[in-house]
Amino acid sequence: MASKAILMGKPGQRQVEEASQRLKRMFLIERELMKTLGGYLVSVSDWELKKRLPKHMWQDSLRANALRTRVLELRYPRRDVDHGHDANLQQLLAALIRCGSDAALLEGVYYVKSELCEAYEAYVTAADPLDDAPTLEFMAGFVPQLKQQIAEAERLYAGLPERAASRPSAWQAAIAAHFQAVGGVTGPERPEALPLPHVLQRPEYVPPLHPARDPKFEYAAYHLPKEMPTKFIDRQVWQGINHVNEIFSAEITALVLWKWDGMPWEFYLDCARWSFDEARHCMMGEERLQAWGFEAGVDYPICADPYVSNSAYGEEAVFALLHRFEMNGPNLKSKLKSEFEAVGDTASSQDFDYDWADESIHLQYGYKWLLHRMGGDNDKYEEIREAAYHRYWKEFLVAEHEKWDYEPFRARIAARIAAIEAEAGAGHE
């Protein structure tokens, strides 16, 4: 006689194995989109897009980390989350960085993000609120965050001169079709190898040695002049310019996130955060300068002189130079915080205060990961760091100072400061 069972009114819908495989696939997509944005940031030319993408990349890293952690929990002590992924899906995601333009980057990456958003909504709807409660706790915030990212990307895309005349472009259409062919966000995985369509078979992406800058910007070889005025109002402006040009720091930390494969997972989290922090610092300076009437790239220079000075020696050298700069950061920014606060510039003082907090963390990141790249060899670590600063950077500045005299920016900055002083004087009459 067959045994009987008590049946629940609501049958189970998703076992642990299915849930973990789906979350693992979502983790792969989030990770690779994060890395694509990181690797291409140095090639992005549109100024607004370059400043905004690091925040998206950082948010992507947090979603990826939550997914990765949950996969490891679901069948602890299994540790296969970082490997054993769908080869067809990996091949497609790796092709997104061969976009060749700011517009195509957005078309590819944010198409996949829109598919992710729908998949998260479907997962939440179907998940058991008790059995899979830990997943639902963090995933509930994924959908609004992704929708906000996609809306911002749409707005930025609309302002790009090279955007497709009609949507979807051939690039995006090929990505969409192949993404669905390989199983999309949820799978299933196809057992046979599916070659990329011809449209996506482009040459491997090679990051530029000179980071892209907005074509609206005027040429500059370095961001600060050899000799700067010492009046306090001048120092306010020059510190703002220095802050804006920290965008190079966001670019190098994003680039190594993409390029350095096989690093511990914490490295990618740290680099995503570091890049976002540096983009914030850039916008801190631009916000102050805009309030004083300065236009970025026109009234003051935006370039990547530290990056350019070391790029021929590899991204490790540029990363080491950034770390060398960060060594002076906490002490310098803490002094600036006090100095600017004392004369009433609380906006700049507050920016320096948060910058100082960030750079204290970055100093740890730089030491940990540069030493890791040097195989734990402290002598080698110190050698590359000091060569990047004392040789490549200093020699670069000497050479460039002989070729360029900081015009027309010097005259424009001086004229704007004089106008600010005149307006302030008139206000006191």
ROKOL-563619 format. One record per residue (C-alpha): residue in three letters; z, y, x. Coordinates in steps of 0.001 Angstrom, whole numbers, padded with zeros to 6 digits, always signed. Example, Ala and Ser with C-alpha at 12.3 -4.5 7.8 and 13.67 -1.06 7.14 Angstrom:
! ROKOL-563619
ala+007800-004500+012300 ser+007140-001060+013670 
//
This chain:
! ROKOL-563619
met+000000+000000+000000 ala-001027+003377+001426 ser+001781+005759+002250 lys+001996+009025+000398 ala+002549+012490+001800 ile+003883+015701+000328 leu+001095+018271+000488 met+001774+021969+000802 gly-000010+024366-001476 lys-001347+026147+001618 pro-002888+023727+004132 gly-002871+024423+007848 gln-005922+026303+009104 arg-005731+026538+012882 gln-004036+024133+015297 val-002688+025268+018668 glu-005656+023940+020642 glu-008143+025852+018520 ala-006038+029008+018665 ser-005603+028844+022449 gln-009332+028226+023031 arg-010254+031170+020851 leu-007724+033464+022540 lys-008916+032299+025947 arg-012480+033253+025036 met-011296+036644+023803 phe-009388+037104+027065 leu-012548+036403+029058 ile-014495+038995+027075 glu-011783+041652+027387 arg-011431+040994+031115 glu-015142+041193+031810 leu-015669+044331+029729 met-012785+045957+031601 lys-014372+045002+034921 thr-017803+046216+033839 leu-016466+049661+032964 gly-014611+049708+036274 gly-017585+048753+038393 tyr-019974+051171+036734 leu-017621+054183+036659 val-018808+055305+040097 ser-022382+055355+038731 val-021575+057256+035524 ser-022972+060784+035741 asp-021956+062341+032422 trp-018751+064251+033106 glu-017079+063687+029740 leu-017843+059974+029840 lys-016578+059585+033399 lys-013223+061118+032494 arg-012757+059077+029309 leu-013730+055560+030375 pro-010651+054863+032572 lys-008404+055076+029516 his-010548+052500+027731 met-010489+050287+030803 trp-006694+050500+030989 gln-006337+049686+027291 asp-008705+046743+027791 ser-006463+045480+030578 leu-003417+045553+028303 arg-005181+043639+025547 ala-006462+041113+028092 asn-002968+040691+029495 ala-001450+040046+026071 leu-004103+037424+025316 arg-003730+035780+028719 thr+000043+035577+028347 arg-000233+034029+024889 val-002725+031385+026027 leu-000321+030342+028763 glu+002521+030149+026247 leu+000662+027975+023766 arg+000464+024942+026021 tyr+002979+025723+028750 pro+002844+024826+031633 arg-000956+024685+031409 arg-002528+027191+033809 asp-006281+027139+033082 val-006697+030589+031557 asp-008414+032106+034594 his-011057+029384+034979 gly-013019+026843+032969 his-014787+029506+030909 asp-018092+029249+029057 ala-020802+029634+031713 asn-023371+031031+029271 leu-020962+033679+028028 gln-019938+034591+031574 gln-023580+034987+032571 leu-024222+037412+029725 leu-021090+039464+030344 ala-021940+039711+034049 ala-025346+041160+033125 leu-023882+044154+031260 ile-023308+046108+034476 arg-027043+046014+035274 cys-027520+048603+032532 gly-028988+051311+034767 ser-027813+054315+032727 asp-024796+055777+030992 ala-026397+055208+027585 ala-027250+051560+028246 leu-023702+050959+029498 leu-022322+052130+026169 glu-024938+050230+024187 gly-024029+046930+025800 val-020279+047166+026294 tyr-019459+048763+022959 tyr-021696+046408+021008 val-019546+043553+022347 lys-016397+045557+021592 ser-017523+045933+017978 glu-017918+042154+017767 leu-014465+041719+019280 cys-013000+044084+016717 glu-014411+042026+013853 ala-013174+038802+015453 tyr-009642+040180+015797 glu-009655+041196+012129 ala-010782+037699+011142 tyr-008187+036047+013380 val-005346+038066+011881 thr-006510+037316+008335 ala-006643+033551+008924 ala-003565+033136+011135 asp-000369+031610+009789 pro+002200+034440+009732 leu+005000+032130+010870 asp+003308+029625+013175 asp+001294+032219+015077 ala+003639+035169+014651 pro+003794+036035+018394 thr+000003+036475+018462 leu-000041+038565+015312 glu+002681+040830+016693 phe+000476+042188+019478 met-002960+041633+017909 ala-002117+043887+014967 gly-002614+046874+017254 phe-005928+045686+018706 val-008172+046631+015792 pro-007178+050323+015414 gln-007285+050767+019174 leu-010769+049269+019450 lys-012029+051285+016501 gln-010799+054440+018221 gln-012566+053428+021447 ile-015811+052687+019618 ala-015685+056005+017739 glu-015175+057899+020995 ala-018014+055986+022642 glu-020303+056851+019709 arg-019428+060524+020071 leu-020067+060500+023818 tyr-023269+058506+023379 ala-024642+061135+020992 gly-024450+063714+023773 leu-026305+061698+026415 pro-029864+062882+027133 glu-031108+059371+027995 arg-029814+057699+024831 ala-032267+055556+022905 ala-034476+057376+020420 ser-033569+054799+017789 arg-030900+052145+017675 pro-030637+049433+018690 ser-032562+049803+021970 ala-034395+046816+023452 trp-031481+046428+025898 gln-028856+046343+023180 ala-030962+044170+020891 ala-031364+041578+023656 ile-027628+041618+024355 ala-026821+041205+020662 ala-029239+038321+020170 his-028132+036455+023273 phe-024452+037077+022566 gln-024829+035373+019218 ala-026925+032575+020775 val-024113+031693+023205 gly-021504+031603+020442 gly-020329+035182+020179 val-016620+035896+020301 thr-015395+032742+018615 gly-017824+030093+019863 pro-018454+027222+019820 glu-019530+026881+023428 arg-023095+025656+023929 pro-023268+022599+026213 glu-026729+023413+027574 ala-027546+026313+029904 leu-029262+029216+028136 pro-031245+031514+030440 leu-030932+035248+029947 pro-033808+036906+028078 his-036288+038739+030287 val-034983+042181+029271 leu-031571+041328+030770 gln-032927+039814+033989 arg-032468+042909+036129 pro-031592+043247+039846 glu-027958+042874+040840 tyr-025914+046043+040488 val-025216+047852+043772 pro-022601+050643+043598 pro-023763+053925+045176 leu-022255+055221+048403 his-022230+058690+046825 pro-020529+058635+043405 ala-022676+060078+040636 arg-021907+063571+039413 asp-023113+065405+036336 pro-026572+066933+036941 lys-025241+070195+035476 phe-022919+070560+038459 glu-023944+072589+041497 tyr-024021+071022+044954 ala-020802+070810+046959 ala-020042+068947+050192 tyr-016252+069179+049925 his-013860+070281+047222 leu-011487+072612+049104 pro-012487+075272+051673 lys-011435+075075+055287 glu-009238+078159+054912 met-007663+079081+051586 pro-006043+082361+050471 thr-002278+082292+050299 lys-001514+084449+047248 phe+000250+082455+044560 ile-002468+082990+041969 asp-004953+081567+044438 arg-002726+078549+044998 gln-002592+077963+041251 val-006371+077764+041132 trp-006763+075675+044272 gln-004207+073145+043084 gly-006115+072898+039823 ile-009352+072243+041735 asn-007606+069615+043829 his-006358+067903+040680 val-009821+067807+039074 asn-011318+066217+042170 glu-008878+063328+041975 ile-011594+061701+039878 phe-012738+060026+043118 ser-009435+058136+043082 ala-010191+056806+039604 glu-013605+055687+040829 ile-012450+053693+043860 thr-009586+051948+042072 ala-011968+051043+039243 leu-014627+049819+041671 val-012357+047417+043540 leu-011116+046102+040198 trp-014708+045000+039546 lys-015690+043949+043033 trp-012670+042109+044448 asp-012833+038706+042806 gly-010123+036106+043209 met-007223+038555+043394 pro-003936+037893+041568 trp-004078+038972+037928 glu-001529+041736+038577 phe-004034+043420+040889 tyr-006424+044065+038003 leu-003637+045408+035817 asp-002448+047736+038589 cys-005936+049031+039368 ala-006714+049708+035711 arg-003507+051701+035383 trp-004104+053500+038671 ser-007613+054529+037640 phe-006386+055830+034293 asp-003607+057800+035980 glu-006092+059479+038312 ala-008381+060372+035409 arg-005338+061941+033712 his-004599+063968+036832 cys-008205+065143+036866 met-007951+066304+033262 met-004607+067986+033963 gly-006309+070259+036472 glu-009351+070862+034289 glu-007182+071810+031322 arg-005391+074492+033355 leu-008603+075828+034870 gln-010310+075995+031477 ala-007394+078027+030142 trp-007993+080490+032988 gly-011714+080726+032229 phe-013202+078400+034883 glu-016118+076059+034138 ala-016100+072691+035911 gly-018875+072129+038427 val-020148+075690+038017 asp-017278+077992+038953 tyr-015603+075445+041203 pro-016886+072287+042928 ile-016514+068720+041761 cys-017576+066248+044406 ala-016411+063018+045995 asp-015937+064054+049608 pro-013108+061610+050435 tyr-015125+058757+048929 val-018321+059756+050758 ser-016502+060106+054066 asn-015554+056414+054068 ser-018036+054656+051786 ala-020342+053542+054619 tyr-017411+051503+056001 gly-016854+049605+052751 glu-014699+049994+049682 glu-011644+048793+051611 ala-011895+051912+053780 val-012125+054225+050749 phe-009214+052402+049124 ala-007231+052757+052363 leu-007960+056497+052504 leu-006672+056920+048967 his-003532+055020+049896 arg-003109+057283+052947 phe-003340+060351+050701 glu-000783+058868+048310 met+001734+058536+051146 asn+002114+062324+051129 gly+001991+062620+047349 pro+005590+062293+046116 asn+006987+064731+048681 leu+004185+067274+048190 lys+004138+067135+044399 ser+007917+067360+044090 lys+007842+070578+046148 leu+004979+071965+044070 lys+006866+071129+040898 ser+009852+073221+042010 glu+007765+076048+043453 phe+005570+076530+040382 glu+008499+076207+037993 ala+010373+078927+039864 val+007636+081504+039168 gly+007189+080521+035532 asp+004060+078328+035693 thr+005659+075544+033730 ala+002294+074015+032767 ser+001356+073308+036380 ser+004923+072341+037201 gln+004990+069744+034441 asp+001657+068303+035608 phe+002964+067969+039160 asp+006126+066341+037864 tyr+004238+063564+036064 asp+001745+063296+038917 trp+004676+062760+041276 ala+006008+059958+039067 asp+002582+058293+038997 glu+002021+058557+042732 ser+005320+056887+043500 ile+003969+053835+041660 his+000542+054120+043294 leu+002127+054132+046713 gln+003499+050669+045980 tyr+000171+049496+044593 gly-001717+050685+047652 tyr+000563+049028+050151 lys+000780+045750+048239 trp-002925+045263+047640 leu-004300+046644+050880 leu-001918+044398+052795 his-003021+041504+050575 arg-006655+042200+051486 met-005665+042210+055146 gly-004213+038728+054767 gly-000677+040014+055254 asp-001523+041392+058724 asn+000497+044625+058920 asp-001212+045789+062127 lys-004624+045427+060534 tyr-003368+047249+057446 glu-002171+050210+059505 glu-005353+050215+061570 ile-007729+050518+058614 arg-005526+053075+056879 glu-005308+055378+059887 ala-008988+054973+060807 ala-009955+055929+057269 tyr-007881+059110+057479 his-007905+060282+061091 arg-011409+059192+062046 tyr-013779+058916+059113 trp-012240+061593+056856 lys-011355+064163+059522 glu-014664+063738+061348 phe-016547+064072+058077 leu-014836+067387+057290 val-015584+068834+060712 ala-019264+067961+060358 glu-019568+069250+056797 his-017761+072515+057549 glu-020494+073276+060069 lys-023235+072735+057481 trp-021873+074357+054305 asp-019865+077529+053680 tyr-018445+076777+050199 glu-020791+079144+048424 pro-021415+080059+045668 phe-018019+078732+044642 arg-015927+080884+046960 ala-017394+084078+045516 arg-017152+082873+041916 ile-013533+081809+042292 ala-012597+085109+043929 ala-014348+087077+041183 arg-012621+085134+038418 ile-009202+085556+040044 ala-009831+089302+040394 ala-010743+089468+036702 ile-007562+087586+035756 glu-005477+090010+037839 ala-007244+092984+036277 glu-006661+091647+032762 ala-002991+091053+033575 gly-002677+094567+034998 ala-004303+096124+031945 gly-001898+094264+029730 his+001071+095887+031454 glu-000219+099447+031194 
//
